[in-house]
């Protein structure tokens, strides 16, 4: 691993959410989820929000810290326009009909300048905001210990971290927020709910949740939550699993510790899970690459006033066994740097869905008032010289859902070859690989056929579903195969070849897909368990 002193501390980070790439694997839900950001509105689906002090870490990428400050040596033409800015400032302060807070005017001017860049990653932090930002980056949150998700029903709990206030109070995955401190959360974004729930450690928050058909209320005492950077686990058939949640300041050492714990079992293969990893420090991504890539480029950063700097690995070390890296639309920047380096150096393959697409880097610069300006200073290139900004990285094997990607990765490495899921007619819950997941629309039995919503298909089989609303057409991708189903048509295509299908239909206002089409196109088999329940087995 390179010592920290070998490279400047550079980050690509965002306060709020980053911009989604033009082609977003989550577009199948774009018609029902739009999140208002500080700078713009973009469709965001199944993004995760940590309830803690600080910022939302979606699209957060590549390194923070105080690097050698790069400042322009020549004065721009701003000095010619400054008298106008000063004149407007003085006119407002002297003539506005009520007293004016001068500091707010200055803050507004700063926000105006950064906002004019149309770059959500360039932002000014006050000293207190910067403190919260650094805490968030390094995996510390003052809150209840839950991760949120925006779904059709509202804002739900996606993950409850063990040992946290939420876990101790019995909060579960799939619980829907109804009220926070007596205020209805109807129509709120995940951002708004997270902001309402966060607070100082030791303070209390009262939350009303909906769980299936009943509501319940809990009062929680907020606490400082520390999310583990890396975890290790041995899976059946000799496969080692490392889950890397973010690239915090200790990410490289945490990865090495996880790797050492697994190496004593002599794994025959590894899975590196970087789904929903928002990124972090560049040097930590390069440090982790030293244990995977024996020799080769990792990334190159290039900017106007930032001298081109190439990062590489000459460690001579590799895992020595096959590696699969799991990614999705929440895999961003530093996680994308490592993913691209692994693939383009032929040290592993990617499985999952299109990554976030963040190919620019930020540097944090101290200002004279004690605040900090986080500013985009460079773009970074993958080993083959491409930039992924707004594009992301496409895995070689497409698979989605919460459980299916891990099952598919194990299958590709000679482990378990299939995943089982159970769905029930009329139930908005599904069990996949032993885990419960909520569904937007319950399965429907009509004309002797079982129809499933896009969410049910994704969670039960791992097939990525994109419903093109204006064309009224489903596009389903699993692995390397793509099935196209025009709504109401008996003709579809599989990898461009025409085939006869059972028509997809709109049922109770929701477009639904017949299970029979999945069975004839993908490796999906169903078994009726009686009482309207079905077991689906998908082979990868």
ChimeraX attribute file (.defattr): number of C-alpha atoms within 10 A of each C-alpha:
attribute: neighborCount
match mode: 1-to-1
recipient: residues
	/A:1	18
	/A:2	18
	/A:3	9
	/A:4	12
	/A:5	8
	/A:6	9
	/A:7	15
	/A:8	18
	/A:9	21
	/A:10	27
	/A:11	32
	/A:12	32
	/A:13	39
	/A:14	24
	/A:15	22
	/A:16	21
	/A:17	28
	/A:18	27
	/A:19	24
	/A:20	25
	/A:21	19
	/A:22	12
	/A:23	13
	/A:24	23
	/A:25	24
	/A:26	22
	/A:27	19
	/A:28	19
	/A:29	21
	/A:30	19
	/A:31	13
	/A:32	13
	/A:33	18
	/A:34	15
	/A:35	17
	/A:36	15
	/A:37	15
	/A:38	11
	/A:39	18
	/A:40	13
	/A:41	12
	/A:42	17
	/A:43	17
	/A:44	24
	/A:45	25
	/A:46	17
	/A:47	21
	/A:48	23
	/A:49	25
	/A:50	29
	/A:51	27
	/A:52	31
	/A:53	25
	/A:54	25
	/A:55	26
	/A:56	26
	/A:57	29
	/A:58	26
	/A:59	32
	/A:60	34
	/A:61	35
	/A:62	34
	/A:63	28
	/A:64	25
	/A:65	17
	/A:66	14
	/A:67	15
	/A:68	13
	/A:69	12
	/A:70	12
	/A:71	9
	/A:72	9
	/A:73	7
	/A:74	6
	/A:75	7
	/A:76	8
	/A:77	8
	/A:78	9
	/A:79	9
	/A:80	8
	/A:81	9
	/A:82	11
	/A:83	11
	/A:84	11
	/A:85	12
	/A:86	11
	/A:87	11
	/A:88	12
	/A:89	15
	/A:90	13
	/A:91	11
	/A:92	16
	/A:93	16
	/A:94	12
	/A:95	10
	/A:96	10
	/A:97	8
	/A:98	9
	/A:99	10
	/A:100	13
	/A:101	9
	/A:102	13
	/A:103	9
	/A:104	10
	/A:105	14
	/A:106	12
	/A:107	13
	/A:108	12
	/A:109	14
	/A:110	15
	/A:111	14
	/A:112	11
	/A:113	14
	/A:114	20
	/A:115	16
	/A:116	10
	/A:117	11
	/A:118	11
	/A:119	16
	/A:120	21
	/A:121	28
	/A:122	24
	/A:123	20
	/A:124	23
	/A:125	20
	/A:126	15
	/A:127	15
	/A:128	11
	/A:129	16
	/A:130	19
	/A:131	14
	/A:132	19
	/A:133	21
	/A:134	16
	/A:135	19
	/A:136	22
	/A:137	26
	/A:138	20
	/A:139	20
	/A:140	20
	/A:141	28
	/A:142	25
	/A:143	30
	/A:144	30
	/A:145	27
	/A:146	26
	/A:147	20
	/A:148	26
	/A:149	22
	/A:150	25
	/A:151	22
	/A:152	14
	/A:153	14
	/A:154	17
	/A:155	25
	/A:156	26
	/A:157	22
	/A:158	22
	/A:159	21
	/A:160	21
	/A:161	18
	/A:162	12
	/A:163	11
	/A:164	20
	/A:165	22
	/A:166	24
	/A:167	16
	/A:168	14
	/A:169	14
	/A:170	10
	/A:171	21
	/A:172	18
	/A:173	19
	/A:174	24
	/A:175	21
	/A:176	24
	/A:177	25
	/A:178	22
	/A:179	18
	/A:180	20
	/A:181	14
	/A:182	11
	/A:183	12
	/A:184	13
	/A:185	20
	/A:186	13
	/A:187	10
	/A:188	16
	/A:189	19
	/A:190	26
	/A:191	23
	/A:192	12
	/A:193	21
	/A:194	24
	/A:195	19
	/A:196	17
	/A:197	21
	/A:198	23
	/A:199	23
	/A:200	15
	/A:201	17
	/A:202	13
	/A:203	13
	/A:204	18
	/A:205	19
	/A:206	16
	/A:207	20
	/A:208	21
	/A:209	22
	/A:210	16
	/A:211	16
	/A:212	13
	/A:213	5
	/A:214	7
	/A:215	13
	/A:216	12
	/A:217	15
	/A:218	15
	/A:219	15
	/A:220	20
	/A:221	19
	/A:222	25
	/A:223	22
	/A:224	19
	/A:225	22
	/A:226	17
	/A:227	16
	/A:228	17
	/A:229	22
	/A:230	23
	/A:231	17
	/A:232	19
	/A:233	15
	/A:234	17
	/A:235	15
	/A:236	10
	/A:237	14
	/A:238	18
	/A:239	23
	/A:240	25
	/A:241	25
	/A:242	20
	/A:243	21
	/A:244	24
	/A:245	22
	/A:246	33
	/A:247	32
	/A:248	26
	/A:249	21
	/A:250	14
	/A:251	24
	/A:252	26
	/A:253	16
	/A:254	20
	/A:255	23
	/A:256	16
	/A:257	15
	/A:258	21
	/A:259	21
	/A:260	12
	/A:261	16
	/A:262	20
	/A:263	14
	/A:264	8
	/A:265	12
	/A:266	12
	/A:267	19
	/A:268	17
	/A:269	20
	/A:270	26
	/A:271	25
	/A:272	21
	/A:273	25
	/A:274	26
	/A:275	24
	/A:276	25
	/A:277	29
	/A:278	30
	/A:279	35
	/A:280	30
	/A:281	31
	/A:282	29
	/A:283	30
	/A:284	30
	/A:285	29
	/A:286	25
	/A:287	23
	/A:288	21
	/A:289	29
	/A:290	23
	/A:291	19
	/A:292	22
	/A:293	27
	/A:294	18
	/A:295	16
	/A:296	20
	/A:297	21
	/A:298	26
	/A:299	25
	/A:300	21
	/A:301	20
	/A:302	17
	/A:303	15
	/A:304	10
	/A:305	12
	/A:306	14
	/A:307	11
	/A:308	13
	/A:309	14
	/A:310	14
	/A:311	18
	/A:312	21
	/A:313	23
	/A:314	14
	/A:315	16
	/A:316	12
	/A:317	14
	/A:318	14
	/A:319	18
	/A:320	13
	/A:321	13
	/A:322	16
	/A:323	26
	/A:324	24
	/A:325	26
	/A:326	27
	/A:327	31
	/A:328	30
	/A:329	29
	/A:330	28
	/A:331	32
	/A:332	36
	/A:333	36
	/A:334	33
	/A:335	33
	/A:336	28
	/A:337	28
	/A:338	27
	/A:339	29
	/A:340	26
	/A:341	27
	/A:342	24
	/A:343	19
	/A:344	17
	/A:345	17
	/A:346	12
	/A:347	19
	/A:348	23
	/A:349	20
	/A:350	25
	/A:351	25
	/A:352	31
	/A:353	29
	/A:354	26
	/A:355	30
	/A:356	34
	/A:357	28
	/A:358	34
	/A:359	26
	/A:360	24
	/A:361	28
	/A:362	25
	/A:363	27
	/A:364	29
	/A:365	19
	/A:366	16
	/A:367	13
	/A:368	7
	/A:369	8
	/A:370	11
	/A:371	18
	/A:372	20
	/A:373	19
	/A:374	27
	/A:375	21
	/A:376	21
	/A:377	21
	/A:378	23
	/A:379	21
	/A:380	25
	/A:381	21
	/A:382	21
	/A:383	22
	/A:384	14
	/A:385	11
	/A:386	13
	/A:387	19
	/A:388	23
	/A:389	20
	/A:390	18
	/A:391	18
	/A:392	27
	/A:393	25
	/A:394	18
	/A:395	22
	/A:396	15
	/A:397	20
	/A:398	25
	/A:399	33
	/A:400	31
	/A:401	22
	/A:402	18
	/A:403	24
	/A:404	26
	/A:405	29
	/A:406	26
	/A:407	22
	/A:408	29
	/A:409	29
	/A:410	26
	/A:411	16
	/A:412	17
	/A:413	20
	/A:414	13
	/A:415	17
	/A:416	18
	/A:417	15
	/A:418	18
	/A:419	24
	/A:420	21
	/A:421	23
	/A:422	21
	/A:423	24
	/A:424	22
	/A:425	17
	/A:426	13
	/A:427	17
	/A:428	16
	/A:429	21
	/A:430	21
	/A:431	18
	/A:432	23
	/A:433	17
	/A:434	12
	/A:435	11
	/A:436	17
	/A:437	20
	/A:438	22
	/A:439	24
	/A:440	16
	/A:441	22
	/A:442	20
	/A:443	27
	/A:444	22
	/A:445	15
	/A:446	10
	/A:447	7
	/A:448	7
	/A:449	13
	/A:450	18
	/A:451	26
	/A:452	25
	/A:453	22
	/A:454	25
	/A:455	24
	/A:456	28
	/A:457	24
	/A:458	23
	/A:459	26
	/A:460	30
	/A:461	31
	/A:462	29
	/A:463	29
	/A:464	25
	/A:465	27
	/A:466	20
	/A:467	22
	/A:468	16
	/A:469	13
	/A:470	6
	/A:471	9
	/A:472	15
	/A:473	19
	/A:474	23
	/A:475	19
	/A:476	23
	/A:477	24
	/A:478	22
	/A:479	19
	/A:480	11
	/A:481	15
	/A:482	20
	/A:483	23
	/A:484	22
	/A:485	26
	/A:486	20
	/A:487	22
	/A:488	15
	/A:489	14
	/A:490	13
	/A:491	15
	/A:492	24
	/A:493	17
	/A:494	17
	/A:495	13
	/A:496	11
	/A:497	9
	/A:498	12
	/A:499	15
	/A:500	13
	/A:501	20
	/A:502	18
	/A:503	19
	/A:504	24
	/A:505	18
	/A:506	15
	/A:507	14
	/A:508	9
	/A:509	7
	/A:510	13
	/A:511	21
	/A:512	25
	/A:513	27
	/A:514	22
	/A:515	21
	/A:516	17
	/A:517	19
	/A:518	20
	/A:519	15
	/A:520	13
	/A:521	18
	/A:522	21
	/A:523	14
	/A:524	21
	/A:525	16
	/A:526	17
	/A:527	11
	/A:528	13
	/A:529	12
	/A:530	8
	/A:531	8
	/A:532	15
	/A:533	16
	/A:534	17
	/A:535	18
	/A:536	21
	/A:537	20
	/A:538	24
	/A:539	17
	/A:540	23
